[in-house]
Amino acid sequence: MKVEETELSENEISCIKKAVKDRQPIDFFCYTLTPDQKIRFQKILAIFLEECNQMYLYNYLTYCLFELLDNGSKANAKRIFFQEHHLDINNEDDYKNGMKTFKETLLENTLHYQEKLKAGELRVHLLLTANDVISVTVSNNTKITDSEYARIQDKINKTKVYNSIAEAVSDIDQTEGSGLGIITVLVMLKKLGLDANNLKFDTTENETVATIEIPKDTIEEI
């Protein structure tokens, strides 16, 4: 089933519950993670987890979900930014120069980028499934660059030795901003008894996909 960008109706709530019962995926999309979108995603996640009898995951997964959705939306906006500033996102020098002003430009021109994302159909998708695992998948329809992927993998590898955010603060790649997003997601997963292997990134020619998988043997029976 597909949940559109509208306030959840009673029918949509019923559809989410039925999807969990029938072990069907729940699909929702947005362009940018606005405060209203956050409320919508929270409701969807809460209904999903409640139907799975796994509400104890809610606080952890809400944070992880917001980080991944925000990362996906920013990744799409980054492509627009680089095109508008005539920079090659695959060129390391252009990338470093662009990232010096990207975050500030995005914050100062929020409405501009919202319109551009919609016009270009650059979306961020959430896919929730509950089968042998509880799976939270966030994808955006732009391809990650080799250097971006390498930075993500570097953070994942380093976080394997971190047990708290404080341990990671002094070891952050400032190219992407604070760099705490993915690190904090991984620390949250550790608090659930999971590790970096439960967060996977993949890419195709058309999209970038991040998936959190919580195996059935680590949670209560669905």
Solvent accessible surface area in square Angstrom, and as a share of the most:
residue,aa,sasa,rsa
1,M,76,0.34
2,K,97,0.41
3,V,1,0.01
4,E,76,0.34
5,E,49,0.22
6,T,71,0.41
7,E,103,0.46
8,L,21,0.10
9,S,51,0.33
10,E,138,0.62
11,N,103,0.53
12,E,33,0.15
13,I,43,0.22
14,S,65,0.42
15,C,46,0.28
16,I,0,0.00
17,K,86,0.36
18,K,129,0.55
19,A,6,0.05
20,V,11,0.06
21,K,168,0.71
22,D,63,0.33
23,R,101,0.37
24,Q,97,0.43
25,P,53,0.33
26,I,2,0.01
27,D,32,0.16
28,F,0,0.00
29,F,14,0.06
30,C,0,0.00
31,Y,19,0.07
32,T,27,0.16
33,L,25,0.12
34,T,41,0.24
35,P,106,0.67
36,D,89,0.46
37,Q,18,0.08
38,K,77,0.33
39,I,86,0.44
40,R,31,0.11
41,F,0,0.00
42,Q,60,0.27
43,K,80,0.34
44,I,0,0.00
45,L,1,0.00
46,A,26,0.20
47,I,21,0.11
48,F,1,0.01
49,L,0,0.00
50,E,104,0.47
51,E,65,0.29
52,C,0,0.00
53,N,98,0.50
54,Q,0,0.00
55,M,85,0.38
56,Y,107,0.41
57,L,1,0.01
58,Y,47,0.18
59,N,115,0.59
60,Y,64,0.24
61,L,2,0.01
62,T,14,0.08
63,Y,73,0.28
64,C,0,0.00
65,L,1,0.00
66,F,31,0.13
67,E,39,0.18
68,L,5,0.03
69,L,0,0.00
70,D,47,0.24
71,N,56,0.29
72,G,5,0.05
73,S,8,0.05
74,K,73,0.31
75,A,23,0.18
76,N,0,0.00
77,A,2,0.02
78,K,13,0.06
79,R,29,0.10
80,I,15,0.08
81,F,1,0.01
82,F,3,0.01
83,Q,132,0.59
84,E,69,0.31
85,H,88,0.39
86,H,169,0.75
87,L,49,0.24
88,D,73,0.38
89,I,25,0.13
90,N,113,0.58
91,N,65,0.34
92,E,71,0.32
93,D,100,0.52
94,D,36,0.19
95,Y,1,0.00
96,K,97,0.41
97,N,77,0.40
98,G,1,0.01
99,M,24,0.11
100,K,155,0.66
101,T,68,0.40
102,F,9,0.04
103,K,106,0.45
104,E,103,0.46
105,T,27,0.16
106,L,27,0.14
107,L,129,0.64
108,E,123,0.55
109,N,60,0.31
110,T,67,0.39
111,L,129,0.64
112,H,71,0.32
113,Y,3,0.01
114,Q,37,0.16
115,E,117,0.52
116,K,88,0.37
117,L,1,0.01
118,K,113,0.48
119,A,86,0.67
120,G,45,0.43
121,E,85,0.38
122,L,30,0.15
123,R,57,0.21
124,V,0,0.00
125,H,49,0.22
126,L,1,0.01
127,L,65,0.32
128,L,0,0.00
129,T,25,0.14
130,A,3,0.03
131,N,63,0.32
132,D,101,0.52
133,V,43,0.25
134,I,0,0.00
135,S,13,0.08
136,V,1,0.01
137,T,21,0.12
138,V,5,0.03
139,S,16,0.10
140,N,10,0.05
141,N,62,0.32
142,T,17,0.10
143,K,88,0.37
144,I,16,0.08
145,T,11,0.06
146,D,126,0.65
147,S,29,0.19
148,E,12,0.05
149,Y,80,0.31
150,A,58,0.45
151,R,34,0.12
152,I,25,0.13
153,Q,49,0.22
154,D,62,0.32
155,K,20,0.08
156,I,11,0.06
157,N,84,0.43
158,K,79,0.33
159,T,1,0.01
160,K,111,0.47
161,V,112,0.64
162,Y,16,0.06
163,N,105,0.54
164,S,42,0.27
165,I,55,0.28
166,A,81,0.63
167,E,83,0.37
168,A,0,0.00
169,V,81,0.46
170,S,110,0.71
171,D,62,0.32
172,I,32,0.16
173,D,49,0.25
174,Q,127,0.56
175,T,39,0.23
176,E,52,0.24
177,G,22,0.21
178,S,60,0.39
179,G,9,0.09
180,L,52,0.26
181,G,17,0.16
182,I,13,0.07
183,I,5,0.02
184,T,15,0.09
185,V,0,0.00
186,L,3,0.02
187,V,5,0.03
188,M,43,0.19
189,L,0,0.00
190,K,57,0.24
191,K,126,0.53
192,L,33,0.17
193,G,68,0.65
194,L,15,0.07
195,D,66,0.34
196,A,10,0.08
197,N,104,0.54
198,N,19,0.10
199,L,6,0.03
200,K,105,0.45
201,F,27,0.11
202,D,87,0.45
203,T,44,0.25
204,T,68,0.40
205,E,131,0.59
206,N,114,0.58
207,E,61,0.27
208,T,15,0.09
209,V,29,0.17
210,A,8,0.06
211,T,20,0.12
212,I,0,0.00
213,E,55,0.25
214,I,3,0.02
215,P,39,0.24
216,K,65,0.28
217,D,131,0.68
218,T,68,0.39
219,I,21,0.11
220,E,107,0.48
221,E,122,0.55
222,I,43,0.22
